[in-house]
């Protein structure tokens, strides 16, 4: 007599939405479902048709925000408990591609920040990224490292340690004195391939944008440019937030199948960390033989730009900014008077710059400067998202607008609904009276 043994099949469970985690990515989950078991509501969030769901995990893997999970009924949990000791459901159902992805991700560890420098002077954005990098490194449980490339730039290693780096990789060679794409590309890719960081952050400057794109292409990974937010999800993926579709939405992008994960961030988007003058850490000296004769780009002469009286909007502590509501170029004079009393500068929205009322270097917003002043006074600016991404991290936003429904009031600490041509001169006059009393 033959005994027949019936193998207990592991339950697959059903999918459910985690409240508050959907990022309205555009129905990726719905498109991945093989049984049409997902419908999208008016808010762009998925509604799971449990009667159709087969627990295949495809929508869970497709979700960039980690907003979907598998859950089990009490009966299914009992079966899972009985099968304890075997592979987990996720491991058993993982396809070869998913296993290969896990193996790849496991080989990369560490958060890197590229320290951009010119003639031995570091760009401020590099130190700002070390502050954000420290937060990411803590969440990942890894080291925060800085990368310094150049000639006679070892002093920047200590500065990087003072701003939070635990380790600095230094490549100090004459061929790296001036930035040229290919020597820097060879050097950074060599370090990445040797040490395998899982996150690489760079400033969204002219140099950073040029180098980051070249590095991402060579190492075969993804790159998200001009990020306004960075975070880590439960699967060690870098959540990279940036404006999309002309700034009309904020998209969260993840590179979950490739490493390293690369992102560029503009200056003044992240908070500058406090400098710790007595910080210590390790400096790793690296070398790579780069033949100058094989570098086709030569720097013949460096001509310094004479900026004259050009205003540094990004570094100002007090900004008085005007938009379409200023009506004309001449009306910006009242903003300049107020800015003079505050010891600040005058800036503008894109619409004002496009109208020719202010120069392009004064533009604040997605296609202009990102600022973090102590006070940002928005005059006649409606508050389109393209402008908000450039100033929403100001310590205090004061908005003046005749339209009480203007979006700018949503980010303002104080709002004045009224005629700016009366309000602004009144504020200026009051400040002058205060100074006169003193």
C-alpha positions as CSV (number, residue, x, y, z in Angstrom):
1,X,0.0,0.0,0.0
2,X,1.5,3.4,-1.1
3,X,1.1,6.4,1.2
4,X,0.3,9.6,-0.6
5,X,1.6,12.8,0.9
6,X,-0.1,16.1,-0.1
7,X,2.2,19.1,-0.1
8,X,0.7,22.1,1.5
9,X,0.7,25.1,-0.9
10,X,1.8,28.4,0.6
11,X,-0.9,31.0,0.4
12,X,-0.2,34.0,-1.8
13,X,-2.3,36.6,0.1
14,X,-3.9,39.7,-1.2
15,X,-2.6,43.2,-1.9
16,X,-3.6,46.3,0.1
17,X,-2.8,50.0,0.0
18,X,-0.8,51.6,2.9
19,X,-2.6,54.7,3.8
20,X,-0.8,57.9,3.0
21,X,2.1,56.3,1.1
22,X,0.7,56.5,-2.5
23,X,2.6,59.2,-4.5
24,X,0.2,59.1,-7.5
25,X,3.0,58.0,-9.9
26,X,0.7,57.5,-12.8
27,X,-0.9,54.0,-12.3
28,X,2.2,51.8,-12.6
29,X,0.5,49.3,-10.3
30,X,-2.6,49.1,-12.5
31,X,-0.5,48.6,-15.6
32,X,1.5,45.7,-14.0
33,X,-1.6,43.8,-12.8
34,X,-2.1,40.7,-15.1
35,X,-5.7,40.1,-14.0
36,X,-7.1,43.7,-14.1
37,X,-7.5,43.7,-10.4
38,X,-6.7,47.4,-9.8
39,X,-8.8,50.4,-10.5
40,X,-7.7,54.0,-10.0
41,X,-9.8,56.6,-8.0
42,X,-10.0,60.3,-8.7
43,X,-7.0,61.0,-6.4
44,X,-4.8,58.7,-8.5
45,X,-4.7,56.0,-5.8
46,X,-5.3,52.3,-6.5
47,X,-8.4,50.5,-5.4
48,X,-7.7,46.7,-5.1
49,X,-10.4,44.4,-6.3
50,X,-9.8,41.6,-3.8
51,X,-12.0,39.1,-5.7
52,X,-9.6,39.3,-8.7
53,X,-6.2,39.7,-6.8
54,X,-4.0,36.6,-7.1
55,X,-1.2,37.9,-4.9
56,X,1.4,37.8,-7.7
57,X,3.4,40.6,-6.2
58,X,3.8,42.4,-9.6
59,X,2.1,45.5,-8.5
60,X,4.0,45.6,-5.2
61,X,7.3,45.5,-7.2
62,X,6.1,48.1,-9.6
63,X,5.1,50.6,-6.9
64,X,7.9,53.3,-6.7
65,X,6.6,54.6,-3.3
66,X,6.3,51.3,-1.4
67,X,2.6,51.9,-1.0
68,X,1.4,48.3,-1.6
69,X,1.9,45.3,0.6
70,X,0.7,41.7,0.8
71,X,-1.6,40.7,3.7
72,X,-3.0,37.3,4.8
73,X,-6.2,36.1,6.4
74,X,-6.0,34.4,9.8
75,X,-6.4,31.0,8.1
76,X,-3.5,31.8,5.7
77,X,-1.3,32.9,8.7
78,X,-1.9,29.6,10.3
79,X,-0.7,27.8,7.2
80,X,2.4,30.0,7.0
81,X,3.1,29.3,10.7
82,X,2.9,25.5,9.9
83,X,5.4,25.9,7.1
84,X,7.9,27.8,9.3
85,X,11.4,26.9,8.5
86,X,11.0,27.0,4.8
87,X,11.8,29.9,2.5
88,X,9.7,33.0,2.8
89,X,7.0,33.5,0.3
90,X,8.9,36.4,-1.2
91,X,12.0,34.3,-1.7
92,X,10.2,31.4,-3.1
93,X,8.3,33.5,-5.6
94,X,11.2,35.7,-6.6
95,X,12.0,35.3,-10.3
96,X,15.7,35.0,-11.5
97,X,15.7,38.7,-12.4
98,X,14.6,39.7,-8.9
99,X,17.3,37.5,-7.3
100,X,19.9,39.0,-9.6
101,X,18.8,42.5,-8.5
102,X,19.1,41.5,-4.8
103,X,22.5,40.1,-5.4
104,X,23.6,43.3,-7.2
105,X,22.2,45.6,-4.5
106,X,23.9,43.7,-1.7
107,X,27.3,44.4,-3.2
108,X,27.0,48.2,-2.8
109,X,27.3,50.0,0.5
110,X,27.9,53.6,1.6
111,X,26.8,57.1,0.8
112,X,29.2,59.3,-1.2
113,X,29.3,63.1,-1.8
114,X,31.4,64.5,-4.6
115,X,33.2,67.6,-3.3
116,X,33.3,70.1,-6.2
117,X,36.2,72.5,-6.1
118,X,37.7,75.2,-8.2
119,X,41.3,76.3,-7.5
120,X,41.1,74.6,-4.1
121,X,37.9,76.3,-3.0
122,X,34.9,74.0,-2.5
123,X,31.4,74.7,-3.7
124,X,29.0,75.4,-0.8
125,X,26.6,72.8,-2.2
126,X,29.1,70.0,-1.4
127,X,28.9,70.8,2.3
128,X,25.1,71.1,2.1
129,X,25.0,67.6,0.6
130,X,27.2,66.2,3.4
131,X,24.5,67.3,5.8
132,X,21.8,65.5,3.8
133,X,24.1,62.5,3.2
134,X,24.6,62.1,6.9
135,X,20.9,61.6,7.3
136,X,20.7,59.0,4.5
137,X,23.8,57.2,5.9
138,X,22.2,56.9,9.3
139,X,19.0,55.4,7.8
140,X,21.1,52.9,5.8
141,X,23.5,52.1,8.6
142,X,26.6,52.9,6.5
143,X,29.5,55.3,6.3
144,X,29.3,58.8,4.9
145,X,32.2,59.4,2.5
146,X,33.4,62.4,0.6
147,X,35.3,62.3,-2.7
148,X,37.9,65.0,-3.4
149,X,39.6,65.2,-6.9
150,X,42.1,67.9,-7.9
151,X,45.7,69.1,-7.5
152,X,47.0,70.2,-4.1
153,X,43.5,69.9,-2.6
154,X,44.3,67.7,0.5
155,X,43.1,70.6,2.8
156,X,39.6,70.0,1.5
157,X,39.7,66.5,3.1
158,X,39.8,68.0,6.6
159,X,37.0,70.4,5.7
160,X,34.9,67.5,4.5
161,X,35.4,65.8,7.8
162,X,34.4,69.0,9.6
163,X,31.1,69.0,7.7
164,X,30.2,65.4,8.6
165,X,32.2,62.9,6.4
166,X,33.6,59.9,8.2
167,X,36.0,59.0,5.4
168,X,37.4,60.9,2.5
169,X,38.7,59.4,-0.8
170,X,41.4,61.7,-2.2
171,X,42.9,61.7,-5.7
172,X,45.5,64.5,-5.8
173,X,47.2,64.6,-9.2
174,X,48.3,67.5,-11.5
175,X,46.2,66.2,-14.4
176,X,43.1,66.9,-12.2
177,X,44.0,70.6,-11.5
178,X,41.4,72.0,-13.9
179,X,38.0,70.3,-14.4
180,X,37.9,68.4,-17.7
181,X,35.2,65.8,-18.3
182,X,37.3,62.8,-19.2
183,X,40.0,62.8,-16.5
184,X,37.4,63.4,-13.8
185,X,35.2,60.8,-15.4
186,X,38.0,58.2,-15.4
187,X,38.9,59.0,-11.8
188,X,35.4,58.9,-10.3
189,X,34.4,55.8,-12.2
190,X,37.5,54.1,-11.0
191,X,36.7,54.8,-7.4
192,X,33.0,53.8,-7.8
193,X,34.0,50.4,-9.4
194,X,36.6,49.8,-6.7
195,X,34.6,50.7,-3.6
196,X,31.0,50.3,-4.8
197,X,28.9,53.0,-3.0
198,X,25.1,52.6,-3.1
199,X,24.4,56.4,-3.2
200,X,26.4,59.1,-5.0
201,X,25.3,62.8,-4.5
202,X,26.6,65.7,-6.6
203,X,25.8,69.4,-6.8
204,X,23.5,70.5,-9.7
205,X,26.1,73.0,-10.9
206,X,27.5,73.3,-14.5
207,X,30.3,71.0,-13.5
208,X,28.2,68.6,-11.5
209,X,25.6,68.2,-14.2
210,X,28.3,67.5,-16.8
211,X,30.1,64.9,-14.7
212,X,27.1,63.2,-13.1
213,X,25.5,62.4,-16.5
214,X,28.8,61.0,-17.9
215,X,29.4,58.9,-14.8
216,X,25.9,57.5,-14.8
217,X,26.2,56.5,-18.4
218,X,29.6,54.8,-18.0
219,X,28.7,52.8,-14.9
220,X,25.2,51.9,-16.3
221,X,22.9,53.4,-13.7
222,X,20.2,56.0,-13.3
223,X,20.5,59.7,-12.5
224,X,17.9,62.1,-11.1
225,X,18.7,65.7,-11.7
226,X,17.8,68.8,-9.6
227,X,16.3,66.9,-6.7
228,X,14.5,68.9,-4.1
229,X,14.1,66.0,-1.6
230,X,16.0,62.8,-0.8
231,X,15.0,59.9,1.5
232,X,15.4,56.2,2.0
233,X,12.6,53.6,1.7
234,X,12.4,50.2,3.5
235,X,14.2,48.5,0.6
236,X,17.3,50.7,0.8
237,X,16.2,52.6,-2.3
238,X,17.0,56.3,-2.6
239,X,13.7,58.2,-2.9
240,X,14.5,61.2,-5.2
241,X,11.9,63.9,-5.4
242,X,11.9,66.6,-8.1
243,X,9.5,68.7,-10.1
244,X,8.1,67.0,-13.2
245,X,5.8,67.9,-16.2
246,X,6.9,71.5,-16.2
247,X,6.8,71.8,-12.5
248,X,3.1,70.9,-12.2
249,X,3.7,67.9,-10.0
250,X,6.4,66.6,-7.6
251,X,7.6,63.2,-8.7
252,X,9.4,60.6,-6.6
253,X,11.9,58.6,-8.6
254,X,13.7,55.5,-7.6
255,X,16.5,53.4,-9.2
256,X,15.8,50.1,-7.6
257,X,17.5,47.8,-10.1
258,X,20.8,49.5,-10.6
259,X,23.6,50.8,-8.4
260,X,24.9,53.2,-7.4
261,X,21.9,55.5,-7.1
262,X,22.9,59.0,-8.3
263,X,21.3,62.4,-7.8
264,X,22.2,66.0,-8.2
265,X,20.9,68.8,-6.0
266,X,21.0,72.5,-6.4
267,X,22.7,74.9,-4.0
268,X,20.6,76.1,-1.0
269,X,18.1,73.3,-1.4
270,X,19.6,71.4,1.6
271,X,20.5,72.9,4.9
272,X,24.2,73.6,5.5
273,X,25.3,71.5,8.5
274,X,27.1,73.1,11.4
275,X,30.9,72.9,11.0
276,X,32.6,70.8,13.6
277,X,36.2,72.1,13.7
278,X,37.6,69.2,15.7
279,X,36.0,66.4,13.7
280,X,38.3,63.5,12.8
281,X,38.1,60.7,10.2
282,X,40.1,58.7,7.7
283,X,41.6,59.9,4.5
284,X,42.2,57.3,1.8
285,X,44.8,58.3,-0.9
286,X,44.0,56.9,-4.3
287,X,45.9,57.2,-7.5
288,X,45.0,56.4,-11.1
289,X,47.6,56.7,-14.0
290,X,46.0,59.3,-16.4
291,X,48.3,60.3,-19.3
292,X,48.0,64.0,-19.9
293,X,49.0,63.5,-23.5
294,X,45.9,61.3,-24.0
295,X,43.6,64.0,-22.7
296,X,42.4,65.9,-25.8
297,X,40.9,68.9,-24.0
298,X,43.6,71.4,-22.8
299,X,43.1,74.4,-20.6
300,X,45.2,77.2,-22.2
301,X,44.1,80.1,-20.0
302,X,41.6,80.8,-17.2
303,X,39.8,84.1,-17.6
304,X,38.0,85.2,-14.5
305,X,34.6,86.7,-15.1
306,X,34.2,90.2,-13.8
307,X,30.8,90.2,-12.1
308,X,31.0,93.8,-11.2
309,X,27.9,94.7,-9.2
310,X,26.0,91.5,-9.9
311,X,23.8,90.5,-7.0
312,X,24.1,87.1,-5.3
313,X,20.4,86.3,-4.9
314,X,21.1,82.8,-3.7
315,X,23.2,83.9,-0.8
316,X,21.0,86.8,0.4
317,X,19.4,86.7,3.9
318,X,16.5,89.1,3.0
319,X,14.8,88.9,-0.4
320,X,12.0,91.2,-1.8
321,X,10.7,89.5,-4.9
322,X,8.3,90.7,-7.5
323,X,6.1,88.9,-10.0
324,X,3.6,89.7,-12.7
325,X,1.6,91.8,-10.3
326,X,4.4,94.5,-10.4
327,X,2.9,95.5,-13.8
328,X,6.1,97.1,-15.2
329,X,9.9,97.4,-14.8
330,X,9.7,100.8,-13.3
331,X,7.5,99.6,-10.4
332,X,10.4,97.4,-9.2
333,X,11.8,100.6,-7.8
334,X,9.5,100.4,-4.7
335,X,10.8,96.9,-4.1
336,X,14.4,98.1,-4.2
337,X,13.6,100.8,-1.7
338,X,12.2,98.2,0.7
339,X,15.2,95.9,0.1
340,X,17.6,98.7,0.9
341,X,15.9,99.3,4.2
342,X,16.1,95.5,5.0
343,X,19.7,95.2,3.8
344,X,18.5,92.7,1.2
345,X,18.2,92.2,-2.5
346,X,15.4,92.3,-5.1
347,X,14.5,89.1,-7.0
348,X,11.8,88.1,-9.4
349,X,9.5,85.3,-10.7
350,X,10.0,83.9,-14.1
351,X,7.0,85.9,-15.5
352,X,8.7,89.1,-14.5
353,X,12.0,88.0,-16.0
354,X,10.4,86.9,-19.2
355,X,8.7,90.3,-19.5
356,X,12.2,91.9,-19.3
357,X,11.5,93.7,-16.0
358,X,14.4,92.0,-14.2
359,X,17.7,90.3,-15.4
360,X,17.8,86.5,-15.5
361,X,20.3,86.2,-12.6
362,X,17.6,87.5,-10.3
363,X,15.1,84.8,-11.1
364,X,13.9,82.5,-8.3
365,X,12.3,79.2,-9.1
366,X,12.7,75.9,-10.9
367,X,14.5,77.4,-13.9
368,X,16.2,80.1,-11.8
369,X,17.9,80.2,-8.4
370,X,17.0,78.2,-5.3
371,X,17.1,80.4,-2.2
372,X,16.9,80.0,1.6
373,X,16.8,83.5,3.1
374,X,15.7,84.4,6.6
375,X,12.8,86.5,5.1
376,X,11.3,86.1,1.6
377,X,8.8,88.9,0.8
378,X,6.7,87.9,-2.3
379,X,5.0,90.8,-3.9
380,X,2.5,90.2,-6.7
381,X,3.5,86.6,-7.1
382,X,0.7,84.1,-7.5
383,X,2.8,81.1,-6.3
384,X,3.0,78.6,-9.2
385,X,4.8,75.4,-8.2
386,X,7.7,76.3,-10.5
387,X,8.3,79.3,-8.3
388,X,7.6,77.6,-4.9
389,X,10.2,75.0,-5.4
390,X,12.8,77.7,-5.5
391,X,11.8,79.5,-2.2
392,X,9.6,77.3,-0.1
393,X,12.4,76.5,2.3
394,X,12.8,80.2,3.4
395,X,12.8,80.7,7.1
396,X,9.8,83.1,6.8
397,X,7.7,83.8,3.7
398,X,5.6,87.0,3.7
399,X,3.1,87.3,0.8
400,X,1.4,90.4,-0.6
401,X,-1.3,89.8,-3.2
402,X,-4.8,91.1,-4.1
403,X,-6.1,87.6,-4.7
404,X,-6.9,85.9,-1.4
405,X,-6.9,82.5,-3.2
406,X,-3.4,82.9,-4.6
407,X,-1.3,79.7,-4.0
408,X,1.5,81.7,-2.5
409,X,-0.5,82.1,0.7
410,X,-0.3,78.3,1.3
411,X,3.4,78.5,2.0
412,X,3.4,82.0,3.6
413,X,3.9,82.5,7.3
414,X,2.2,85.9,7.0
415,X,-0.1,87.0,4.2
416,X,-1.4,90.4,3.3
417,X,-4.4,90.6,1.0
418,X,-4.2,94.1,-0.6
419,X,-2.7,96.5,-3.1
420,X,1.0,96.0,-3.1
421,X,1.5,99.5,-4.4
422,X,0.1,100.8,-1.1
423,X,1.3,98.0,1.2
424,X,5.0,98.0,0.2
425,X,5.6,101.8,0.5
426,X,3.8,101.7,3.9
427,X,6.2,99.0,5.1
428,X,9.2,100.9,3.8
429,X,8.0,104.1,5.5
430,X,7.4,102.3,8.8
431,X,10.9,100.8,8.7
432,X,12.4,104.3,8.1
433,X,10.5,105.6,11.0
434,X,11.8,102.9,13.3
435,X,15.4,103.7,12.2
436,X,14.8,107.4,12.8
437,X,13.6,106.7,16.4
438,X,16.8,104.7,17.0
